[in-house]
């Protein structure tokens, strides 16, 4: 990677942040809402950079959990993410603990930005054992709990607890076949997802916020 490529990626991210700042201020109906919007921009940027530059700090059981909330302040809804390799076999499982529902989905990236759901499975008290334990397999084999394809690259987990203070699910993701050693991405490649979060994905969130605001009025 050249220094010019890294600097271009960094400049693109700065421009995306500036654009996000202008967008939330323009969309806010008053100054108080605008300030909350700028705080949201800050949380998104912090989360994007954490995931791009030091994801290992937030890995638990092979899943990445963002430290900063990107959406509404709901502490009882937790998301985990992992990059998976097409054709590889994995197992994800653990204990629900205080979570009433746990879901895991496989996604493929859309051209430009966004994700397409390819497979999804959920776990609750009906399909876990008496202690809330469960195990799901992921892979291209027909007998897998979640069937992956050649385009499956992202795994996202979602869990919900109802009572504040309940223990979150204890989850681990492991690869079952041999994983080849691959070089890590360079700085420009690591900054691209952060730019996507602050650019088109951020704009999509604002459009959804506008639609929801209309529905609630």
KOLVOKE-629859 format. One record per residue: residue in one letter; x, y, z of N, C-alpha, C in turn. Coordinates in nm, 3 decimals. Each point is the difference from the previous one (the first is absolute). Example, Ala and Ser with C-alpha at 12.3 -4.5 7.8 and 13.67 -1.06 7.14 Angstrom:
("a"; (1.319; -0.569; 0.780); (-0.089; 0.119; 0.000); (0.090; 0.120; 0.000))
("s"; (-0.035; 0.105; -0.072); (0.082; 0.119; 0.006); (-0.077; 0.109; 0.073))
END
This chain:
("x"; (0.084; -0.119; 0.000); (-0.084; 0.119; 0.000); (0.088; 0.124; 0.000))
("x"; (-0.032; 0.094; -0.087); (0.077; 0.124; -0.005); (-0.054; 0.100; 0.101))
("x"; (0.086; 0.096; 0.036); (-0.044; 0.106; 0.091); (-0.112; 0.081; -0.064))
("x"; (0.005; 0.023; -0.131); (-0.105; 0.076; -0.068); (-0.135; -0.069; 0.014))
("x"; (-0.004; -0.133; -0.013); (-0.126; -0.073; 0.014); (-0.055; 0.013; 0.142))
("x"; (0.087; -0.009; 0.099); (-0.043; 0.013; 0.139); (-0.053; 0.140; 0.027))
("x"; (0.067; 0.102; -0.054); (-0.044; 0.138; 0.023); (-0.132; 0.028; -0.071))
("x"; (-0.019; -0.058; -0.119); (-0.128; 0.017; -0.071); (-0.113; -0.064; 0.080))
("x"; (0.025; -0.119; 0.054); (-0.103; -0.067; 0.079); (-0.035; 0.082; 0.124))
("x"; (0.102; 0.057; 0.064); (-0.023; 0.082; 0.119); (-0.077; 0.126; -0.035))
("x"; (0.033; 0.062; -0.112); (-0.071; 0.121; -0.043); (-0.144; -0.033; -0.036))
("x"; (-0.022; -0.114; -0.066); (-0.138; -0.040; -0.032); (-0.082; -0.018; 0.126))
("x"; (0.059; -0.056; 0.104); (-0.071; -0.018; 0.126); (-0.032; 0.135; 0.063))
("x"; (0.097; 0.094; -0.001); (-0.026; 0.132; 0.056); (-0.113; 0.070; -0.074))
("x"; (-0.003; -0.012; -0.131); (-0.106; 0.063; -0.079); (-0.135; -0.063; 0.031))
("x"; (-0.001; -0.132; 0.022); (-0.124; -0.068; 0.033); (-0.053; 0.046; 0.136))
("x"; (0.091; 0.020; 0.096); (-0.041; 0.050; 0.132); (-0.057; 0.141; -0.011))
("x"; (0.067; 0.086; -0.075); (-0.049; 0.138; -0.018); (-0.137; 0.000; -0.065))
("x"; (-0.020; -0.088; -0.098); (-0.130; -0.010; -0.066); (-0.108; -0.047; 0.097))
("x"; (0.035; -0.097; 0.087); (-0.095; -0.049; 0.099); (-0.038; 0.110; 0.099))
("x"; (0.098; 0.080; 0.042); (-0.027; 0.111; 0.092); (-0.100; 0.098; -0.063))
("x"; (0.024; 0.037; -0.126); (-0.090; 0.094; -0.067); (-0.140; -0.059; -0.014))
("x"; (-0.007; -0.130; -0.028); (-0.130; -0.064; -0.022); (-0.085; -0.003; 0.127))
("x"; (0.060; -0.035; 0.114); (-0.080; -0.009; 0.123); (-0.043; 0.139; 0.047))
("x"; (0.085; 0.099; -0.018); (-0.038; 0.136; 0.040); (-0.113; 0.051; -0.089))
("x"; (0.008; -0.027; -0.129); (-0.105; 0.044; -0.093); (-0.132; -0.071; 0.026))
("x"; (0.005; -0.124; 0.046); (-0.123; -0.077; 0.022); (-0.064; 0.028; 0.135))
("x"; (0.076; 0.058; 0.094); (-0.051; 0.020; 0.136); (-0.103; 0.113; 0.004))
("x"; (-0.111; -0.020; 0.072); (-0.103; 0.105; 0.009); (0.036; 0.111; 0.097))
("x"; (0.097; -0.021; 0.091); (0.039; 0.103; 0.096); (0.145; -0.024; 0.043))
("x"; (0.053; 0.094; 0.077); (0.141; -0.008; 0.040); (0.029; -0.119; 0.091))
("x"; (-0.094; -0.030; 0.090); (0.022; -0.112; 0.091); (0.011; -0.131; -0.078))
("x"; (-0.087; -0.018; -0.097); (0.005; -0.121; -0.082); (0.128; -0.004; -0.083))
("x"; (0.043; 0.118; -0.048); (0.124; 0.006; -0.078); (0.120; -0.044; 0.084))
("x"; (0.002; 0.041; 0.127); (0.110; -0.041; 0.087); (-0.002; -0.151; 0.022))
("x"; (-0.118; -0.057; 0.018); (-0.011; -0.146; 0.013); (0.047; -0.068; -0.129))
("x"; (-0.031; 0.063; -0.114); (0.044; -0.055; -0.127); (0.151; 0.000; -0.014))
("x"; (0.065; 0.107; 0.046); (0.146; 0.005; -0.006); (0.063; -0.103; 0.094))
("x"; (-0.066; -0.023; 0.115); (0.049; -0.106; 0.090); (-0.011; -0.136; -0.067))
("x"; (-0.107; -0.018; -0.078); (-0.018; -0.126; -0.074); (0.111; -0.016; -0.105))
("x"; (0.033; 0.110; -0.068); (0.111; -0.005; -0.097); (0.129; -0.043; 0.071))
("x"; (0.022; 0.056; 0.118); (0.120; -0.036; 0.075); (0.004; -0.147; 0.038))
("x"; (-0.116; -0.054; 0.044); (-0.004; -0.142; 0.036); (0.025; -0.088; -0.122))
("x"; (-0.058; 0.039; -0.113); (0.021; -0.077; -0.123); (0.147; 0.000; -0.041))
("x"; (0.064; 0.118; 0.007); (0.140; 0.009; -0.038); (0.087; -0.082; 0.095))
("x"; (-0.025; 0.012; 0.131); (0.079; -0.076; 0.097); (-0.015; -0.150; -0.023))
("x"; (-0.122; -0.043; -0.026); (-0.024; -0.143; -0.025); (0.066; -0.045; -0.129))
("x"; (-0.010; 0.083; -0.105); (0.058; -0.036; -0.129); (0.151; -0.012; 0.010))
("x"; (0.066; 0.093; 0.070); (0.145; -0.004; 0.013); (0.045; -0.115; 0.089))
("x"; (-0.077; -0.027; 0.107); (0.033; -0.112; 0.086); (-0.002; -0.130; -0.080))
("x"; (-0.106; -0.017; -0.080); (-0.011; -0.122; -0.078); (0.105; -0.010; -0.109))
("x"; (0.044; 0.115; -0.052); (0.097; -0.001; -0.109); (0.144; -0.014; 0.049))
("x"; (0.033; 0.063; 0.112); (0.140; 0.010; 0.041); (0.037; -0.090; 0.117))
("x"; (-0.094; -0.029; 0.090); (0.035; -0.084; 0.115); (-0.115; -0.092; 0.038))
("x"; (-0.049; -0.082; -0.093); (-0.114; -0.087; 0.032); (0.033; -0.104; 0.107))
("x"; (0.127; -0.037; 0.013); (0.036; -0.103; 0.096); (-0.032; 0.041; 0.144))
("x"; (-0.011; 0.130; 0.026); (-0.031; 0.048; 0.135); (-0.143; -0.034; 0.039))
("x"; (-0.085; -0.028; -0.098); (-0.141; -0.024; 0.028); (-0.046; -0.137; -0.047))
("x"; (0.093; -0.093; -0.010); (-0.034; -0.136; -0.038); (-0.034; -0.082; 0.123))
("x"; (-0.113; -0.070; -0.007); (-0.040; -0.092; 0.106); (-0.050; -0.127; -0.067))
("x"; (0.068; -0.109; 0.024); (-0.042; -0.126; -0.057); (0.002; -0.002; -0.151))
("x"; (0.091; 0.078; -0.061); (0.010; 0.004; -0.145); (-0.096; 0.097; -0.067))
("x"; (-0.077; 0.077; 0.078); (-0.094; 0.098; -0.054); (0.041; 0.140; 0.043))
("x"; (-0.025; 0.098; -0.088); (0.032; 0.139; 0.029); (-0.125; 0.071; 0.051))
("x"; (0.010; 0.060; 0.118); (-0.110; 0.076; 0.059); (0.042; 0.146; 0.010))
("x"; (-0.069; 0.087; -0.071); (0.036; 0.142; 0.001); (-0.022; 0.058; 0.139))
("x"; (0.092; 0.084; 0.042); (-0.011; 0.062; 0.133); (-0.104; 0.110; 0.001))
("x"; (-0.013; 0.073; -0.112); (-0.088; 0.115; -0.005); (-0.131; -0.037; -0.069))
("x"; (-0.112; 0.045; 0.057); (-0.129; -0.023; -0.062); (-0.014; 0.089; -0.122))
("x"; (-0.039; -0.060; -0.113); (-0.015; 0.078; -0.123); (-0.142; 0.056; -0.012))
("x"; (-0.098; -0.075; 0.045); (-0.138; 0.044; -0.013); (-0.051; 0.054; 0.131))
("x"; (-0.124; -0.035; 0.033); (-0.058; 0.046; 0.124); (0.069; -0.061; 0.120))
("x"; (-0.018; 0.064; 0.114); (0.069; -0.046; 0.121); (-0.077; -0.114; 0.064))
("x"; (0.005; -0.117; -0.061); (-0.065; -0.119; 0.054); (0.109; -0.096; 0.048))
("x"; (0.028; -0.001; 0.130); (0.109; -0.085; 0.050); (-0.037; -0.148; 0.001))
("x"; (-0.127; -0.032; -0.024); (-0.045; -0.138; 0.008); (-0.004; -0.068; -0.137))
("x"; (0.058; 0.062; -0.101); (0.007; -0.058; -0.134); (0.145; 0.001; -0.042))
("x"; (0.058; -0.117; -0.026); (0.143; -0.007; -0.028); (0.024; -0.071; -0.133))
("x"; (0.093; 0.056; -0.076); (0.036; -0.058; -0.129); (0.146; -0.039; 0.000))
("x"; (0.031; -0.114; -0.060); (0.138; -0.045; -0.021); (0.023; -0.025; -0.147))
("x"; (0.125; 0.012; -0.045); (0.031; -0.018; -0.141); (0.128; -0.080; -0.017))
("x"; (0.010; -0.067; -0.113); (0.122; -0.071; -0.035); (0.007; -0.013; -0.151))
("x"; (0.120; 0.005; -0.054); (0.023; -0.028; -0.142); (0.023; -0.149; -0.015))
("x"; (-0.074; -0.063; -0.092); (0.016; -0.143; -0.023); (0.051; -0.022; -0.142))
("x"; (0.063; -0.114; -0.021); (0.055; -0.032; -0.130); (-0.095; -0.091; -0.077))
("x"; (-0.025; 0.029; -0.128); (-0.088; -0.086; -0.080); (0.053; -0.143; -0.005))
("x"; (-0.089; -0.094; 0.017); (0.039; -0.141; -0.005); (0.051; -0.057; 0.129))
("x"; (0.029; 0.085; 0.100); (0.052; -0.048; 0.128); (-0.115; -0.050; 0.087))
("x"; (0.034; -0.081; 0.100); (-0.098; -0.055; 0.093); (0.025; 0.057; 0.139))
("x"; (-0.110; 0.039; 0.066); (0.008; 0.061; 0.132); (-0.103; -0.062; 0.094))
("x"; (0.019; 0.026; 0.129); (-0.100; -0.034; 0.100); (-0.016; 0.121; 0.090))
("x"; (-0.126; 0.037; 0.028); (-0.028; 0.109; 0.093); (-0.098; -0.054; 0.104))
("x"; (0.026; 0.031; 0.124); (-0.086; -0.051; 0.106); (0.040; 0.056; 0.134))
("x"; (-0.069; -0.049; 0.102); (0.025; 0.048; 0.134); (-0.125; -0.008; 0.083))
("x"; (-0.020; 0.100; 0.085); (-0.114; 0.003; 0.091); (-0.075; 0.131; -0.014))
("x"; (-0.134; -0.007; 0.000); (-0.081; 0.121; -0.012); (0.013; 0.089; 0.123))
("x"; (0.023; -0.057; 0.116); (0.003; 0.076; 0.126); (-0.127; 0.084; 0.013))
("x"; (0.013; 0.134; 0.008); (-0.118; 0.084; 0.017); (-0.066; 0.042; -0.129))
("x"; (0.055; -0.038; -0.114); (-0.060; 0.039; -0.128); (-0.124; -0.086; -0.027))
("x"; (-0.108; 0.063; -0.043); (-0.122; -0.076; -0.031); (0.001; -0.047; -0.145))
("x"; (0.083; 0.062; -0.081); (0.009; -0.042; -0.140); (0.139; 0.032; -0.053))
("x"; (0.051; -0.093; -0.079); (0.130; 0.018; -0.064); (-0.015; -0.037; -0.147))
("x"; (0.045; 0.088; -0.088); (-0.008; -0.026; -0.143); (0.136; 0.011; -0.066))
("x"; (0.022; -0.079; -0.103); (0.125; 0.007; -0.075); (-0.033; -0.005; -0.149))
("x"; (0.059; 0.093; -0.075); (-0.024; 0.006; -0.144); (0.129; 0.004; -0.079))
("x"; (-0.006; -0.053; -0.121); (0.112; 0.006; -0.094); (-0.035; 0.100; -0.109))
("x"; (0.096; 0.082; -0.038); (-0.026; 0.108; -0.095); (0.109; 0.004; -0.107))
("x"; (-0.038; 0.051; -0.117); (0.096; 0.029; -0.106); (-0.001; 0.150; -0.025))
("x"; (0.116; 0.062; -0.027); (0.005; 0.144; -0.027); (-0.068; 0.034; -0.132))
("x"; (-0.074; 0.111; 0.000); (-0.058; 0.052; -0.124); (0.104; 0.088; -0.070))
("x"; (-0.009; 0.012; -0.132); (0.090; 0.094; -0.070); (-0.021; 0.141; 0.054))
("x"; (0.106; 0.069; 0.033); (-0.009; 0.134; 0.057); (-0.006; -0.005; 0.151))
("x"; (-0.116; -0.038; 0.057); (-0.013; -0.013; 0.144); (-0.124; -0.082; 0.029))
("x"; (-0.011; -0.040; 0.123); (-0.116; -0.077; 0.042); (0.027; -0.149; 0.000))
("x"; (-0.093; -0.075; 0.058); (0.013; -0.144; 0.014); (-0.127; -0.070; -0.046))
("x"; (0.015; -0.119; -0.056); (-0.113; -0.083; -0.039); (-0.005; -0.122; 0.092))
("x"; (-0.114; -0.022; 0.065); (-0.016; -0.114; 0.089); (-0.008; -0.129; -0.083))
("x"; (0.080; -0.098; 0.039); (0.000; -0.128; -0.070); (-0.055; -0.115; 0.083))
("x"; (0.023; 0.002; 0.128); (-0.050; -0.106; 0.088); (-0.017; 0.057; 0.139))
("x"; (-0.100; -0.050; 0.073); (-0.027; 0.053; 0.134); (-0.058; -0.111; 0.087))
("x"; (0.038; 0.000; 0.126); (-0.057; -0.094; 0.097); (-0.009; 0.070; 0.135))
("x"; (-0.102; -0.032; 0.076); (-0.016; 0.060; 0.133); (-0.011; -0.109; 0.105))
("x"; (0.038; 0.037; 0.122); (-0.001; -0.093; 0.113); (-0.071; 0.067; 0.115))
("x"; (-0.089; -0.074; 0.068); (-0.064; 0.048; 0.122); (-0.023; -0.121; 0.090))
("x"; (-0.088; 0.014; 0.096); (-0.023; -0.108; 0.093); (-0.059; -0.126; -0.062))
("x"; (-0.056; 0.014; -0.120); (-0.064; -0.117; -0.063); (0.099; -0.091; -0.071))
("x"; (0.113; 0.052; -0.045); (0.096; -0.084; -0.073); (0.140; 0.005; 0.060))
("x"; (0.005; 0.020; 0.133); (0.124; -0.016; 0.076); (-0.028; -0.098; 0.113))
("x"; (0.106; -0.048; 0.067); (-0.024; -0.098; 0.106); (-0.048; 0.069; 0.128))
("x"; (-0.017; -0.078; 0.105); (-0.056; 0.054; 0.124); (0.087; 0.109; 0.061))
("x"; (0.129; -0.001; -0.034); (0.093; 0.102; 0.051); (0.023; 0.114; -0.099))
("x"; (-0.079; 0.001; -0.108); (0.014; 0.105; -0.100); (0.116; -0.018; -0.094))
("x"; (0.058; -0.119; -0.003); (0.115; -0.023; -0.087); (-0.045; -0.046; -0.139))
("x"; (0.081; 0.037; -0.100); (-0.032; -0.036; -0.138); (0.127; -0.004; -0.082))
("x"; (-0.008; -0.057; -0.120); (0.113; -0.006; -0.092); (-0.053; -0.006; -0.142))
("x"; (0.055; 0.085; -0.088); (-0.039; 0.005; -0.141); (0.125; -0.016; -0.085))
("x"; (-0.012; -0.073; -0.109); (0.111; -0.014; -0.094); (-0.026; 0.089; -0.122))
("x"; (0.109; 0.048; -0.059); (-0.006; 0.090; -0.115); (0.093; -0.054; -0.107))
("x"; (-0.048; -0.011; -0.122); (0.085; -0.049; -0.106); (-0.076; -0.028; -0.128))
("x"; (0.069; -0.044; -0.104); (-0.064; -0.026; -0.129); (-0.069; -0.136; -0.006))
("x"; (0.015; -0.082; 0.105); (-0.060; -0.133; 0.000); (-0.151; 0.009; 0.024))
("x"; (-0.074; -0.087; -0.064); (-0.146; 0.003; 0.008); (-0.050; -0.024; 0.142))
("x"; (0.078; -0.071; 0.084); (-0.044; -0.029; 0.136); (0.040; 0.110; 0.100))
("x"; (0.055; 0.112; -0.047); (0.036; 0.111; 0.088); (-0.125; 0.070; 0.052))
("x"; (0.008; 0.051; 0.121); (-0.112; 0.076; 0.056); (-0.027; 0.126; -0.081))
("x"; (0.107; 0.066; -0.043); (-0.009; 0.115; -0.090); (0.084; -0.031; -0.123))
("x"; (-0.064; 0.002; -0.115); (0.067; -0.036; -0.124); (0.066; 0.124; -0.061))
("x"; (0.131; -0.004; -0.011); (0.073; 0.113; -0.058); (0.016; -0.020; -0.150))
("x"; (0.032; 0.110; -0.068); (0.023; -0.004; -0.144); (0.138; 0.056; -0.031))
("x"; (0.033; 0.006; -0.128); (0.131; 0.053; -0.040); (0.011; 0.149; 0.029))
("x"; (-0.113; 0.067; 0.025); (0.002; 0.145; 0.025); (-0.017; 0.035; 0.147))
("x"; (-0.014; -0.100; 0.085); (-0.018; 0.027; 0.144); (0.130; 0.051; 0.059))
("x"; (-0.002; 0.123; 0.051); (0.123; 0.060; 0.054); (-0.018; 0.058; 0.140))
("x"; (-0.123; 0.032; 0.039); (-0.023; 0.066; 0.128); (-0.098; -0.082; 0.084))
("x"; (0.035; -0.019; 0.126); (-0.090; -0.063; 0.097); (-0.038; 0.105; 0.104))
("x"; (-0.129; 0.014; 0.025); (-0.048; 0.098; 0.098); (-0.091; -0.071; 0.100))
("x"; (0.026; 0.020; 0.129); (-0.086; -0.053; 0.104); (-0.079; 0.113; 0.065))
("x"; (-0.120; -0.033; 0.045); (-0.086; 0.096; 0.069); (-0.061; -0.069; 0.120))
("x"; (0.007; 0.065; 0.114); (-0.062; -0.060; 0.119); (-0.076; 0.107; 0.078))
("x"; (-0.107; -0.044; 0.065); (-0.089; 0.092; 0.069); (-0.025; -0.049; 0.142))
("x"; (0.017; 0.090; 0.095); (-0.041; -0.027; 0.139); (-0.110; 0.099; 0.034))
("x"; (-0.087; -0.039; 0.093); (-0.114; 0.086; 0.036); (0.022; 0.075; 0.130))
("x"; (0.076; -0.059; 0.092); (0.021; 0.063; 0.130); (0.142; 0.054; 0.009))
("x"; (0.010; 0.127; 0.030); (0.132; 0.064; 0.011); (0.083; -0.070; 0.107))
("x"; (0.123; -0.030; -0.034); (0.088; -0.066; 0.094); (0.009; -0.150; -0.020))
("x"; (-0.089; -0.058; -0.082); (0.010; -0.143; -0.028); (0.130; -0.030; -0.075))
("x"; (0.058; -0.114; 0.025); (0.128; -0.036; -0.063); (-0.020; -0.021; -0.149))
("x"; (0.089; 0.055; -0.084); (-0.011; -0.025; -0.144); (0.034; -0.144; -0.033))
("x"; (-0.034; -0.040; -0.120); (0.033; -0.136; -0.044); (0.151; -0.018; -0.004))
("x"; (0.044; -0.119; 0.033); (0.143; -0.036; -0.009); (0.019; -0.081; -0.128))
("x"; (0.058; 0.062; -0.100); (0.005; -0.058; -0.135); (0.145; -0.016; -0.044))
("x"; (0.027; -0.106; -0.075); (0.132; -0.016; -0.062); (-0.019; -0.048; -0.144))
("x"; (0.086; 0.050; -0.086); (0.003; -0.039; -0.141); (0.136; -0.064; -0.026))
("x"; (0.000; -0.120; -0.056); (0.126; -0.067; -0.030); (-0.004; -0.058; -0.141))
("x"; (0.116; -0.001; -0.063); (0.012; -0.060; -0.132); (0.033; -0.147; 0.016))
("x"; (-0.071; -0.086; -0.074); (0.015; -0.144; 0.015); (0.104; -0.059; -0.093))
("x"; (0.026; 0.066; -0.114); (0.102; -0.052; -0.091); (0.127; 0.084; 0.014))
("x"; (0.106; -0.042; -0.065); (0.128; 0.070; 0.010); (-0.009; 0.136; -0.068))
("x"; (0.043; 0.103; 0.070); (-0.004; 0.136; -0.055); (0.136; 0.037; -0.057))
("x"; (0.009; 0.035; -0.129); (0.129; 0.041; -0.056); (0.044; 0.135; 0.057))
("x"; (0.129; 0.017; 0.011); (0.054; 0.127; 0.048); (-0.005; 0.102; -0.112))
("x"; (-0.067; 0.112; 0.025); (-0.015; 0.104; -0.101); (0.058; 0.130; 0.052))
("x"; (0.060; 0.082; -0.088); (0.052; 0.129; 0.044); (-0.113; 0.093; 0.042))
("x"; (0.026; 0.082; 0.101); (-0.101; 0.094; 0.045); (-0.019; 0.113; -0.100))
("x"; (-0.117; 0.065; 0.001); (-0.026; 0.109; -0.094); (0.085; 0.122; 0.030))
("x"; (0.033; 0.076; -0.105); (0.077; 0.122; 0.021); (-0.092; 0.110; 0.052))
("x"; (0.058; 0.117; 0.030); (-0.076; 0.107; 0.063); (-0.116; 0.046; -0.088))
("x"; (0.024; 0.016; -0.130); (-0.106; 0.046; -0.089); (-0.117; -0.097; 0.001))
("x"; (0.028; -0.130; -0.002); (-0.106; -0.101; 0.001); (-0.076; 0.002; 0.132))
("x"; (0.072; 0.025; 0.110); (-0.066; 0.003; 0.131); (-0.089; 0.123; 0.015))
("x"; (0.038; 0.110; -0.065); (-0.079; 0.123; 0.012); (-0.123; 0.000; -0.090))
("x"; (-0.004; -0.086; -0.101); (-0.115; -0.001; -0.091); (-0.132; -0.031; 0.070))
("x"; (-0.008; -0.102; 0.090); (-0.126; -0.022; 0.070); (-0.041; 0.118; 0.088))
("x"; (0.100; 0.068; 0.058); (-0.031; 0.117; 0.082); (-0.060; 0.110; -0.086))
("x"; (0.056; 0.019; -0.119); (-0.055; 0.101; -0.092); (-0.142; -0.036; -0.040))
("x"; (-0.026; -0.130; -0.023); (-0.134; -0.044; -0.038); (-0.100; 0.028; 0.112))
("x"; (0.043; -0.021; 0.126); (-0.089; 0.026; 0.113); (-0.032; 0.148; 0.012))
("x"; (0.097; 0.085; -0.025); (-0.022; 0.144; 0.013); (-0.058; 0.061; -0.127))
("x"; (0.001; -0.073; -0.112); (-0.051; 0.051; -0.127); (-0.136; -0.055; -0.034))
("x"; (-0.009; -0.091; -0.097); (-0.130; -0.048; -0.047); (-0.082; -0.071; 0.107))
("x"; (0.062; -0.076; 0.089); (-0.077; -0.067; 0.105); (-0.060; 0.102; 0.096))
("x"; (0.077; 0.104; 0.032); (-0.050; 0.107; 0.087); (-0.119; 0.071; -0.066))
("x"; (0.011; 0.026; -0.131); (-0.109; 0.065; -0.072); (-0.125; -0.087; -0.001))
("x"; (0.019; -0.131; -0.012); (-0.115; -0.091; 0.004); (-0.068; 0.004; 0.136))
("x"; (0.078; 0.010; 0.107); (-0.057; 0.010; 0.135); (-0.082; 0.128; 0.013))
("x"; (0.048; 0.110; -0.054); (-0.075; 0.125; 0.008); (-0.133; -0.010; -0.075))
("x"; (0.001; -0.072; -0.113); (-0.126; -0.017; -0.074); (-0.100; -0.082; 0.081))
("x"; (0.049; -0.105; 0.067); (-0.089; -0.079; 0.085); (-0.050; 0.084; 0.117))
("x"; (0.085; 0.084; 0.058); (-0.041; 0.086; 0.111); (-0.111; 0.094; -0.043))
("x"; (0.012; 0.054; -0.121); (-0.103; 0.090; -0.052); (-0.133; -0.073; -0.019))
("x"; (0.006; -0.122; -0.051); (-0.123; -0.077; -0.020); (-0.066; -0.034; 0.133))
("x"; (0.080; -0.039; 0.099); (-0.055; -0.034; 0.130); (-0.058; 0.122; 0.069))
("x"; (0.065; 0.118; -0.015); (-0.050; 0.122; 0.060); (-0.137; 0.035; -0.056))
("x"; (-0.022; -0.021; -0.129); (-0.129; 0.026; -0.063); (-0.106; -0.094; 0.057))
("x"; (0.036; -0.127; 0.019); (-0.094; -0.099; 0.050); (-0.046; 0.032; 0.142))
("x"; (0.088; 0.060; 0.081); (-0.032; 0.024; 0.140); (-0.075; 0.132; 0.020))
("x"; (-0.008; 0.084; -0.101); (-0.070; 0.128; 0.014); (-0.147; -0.013; -0.040))
END
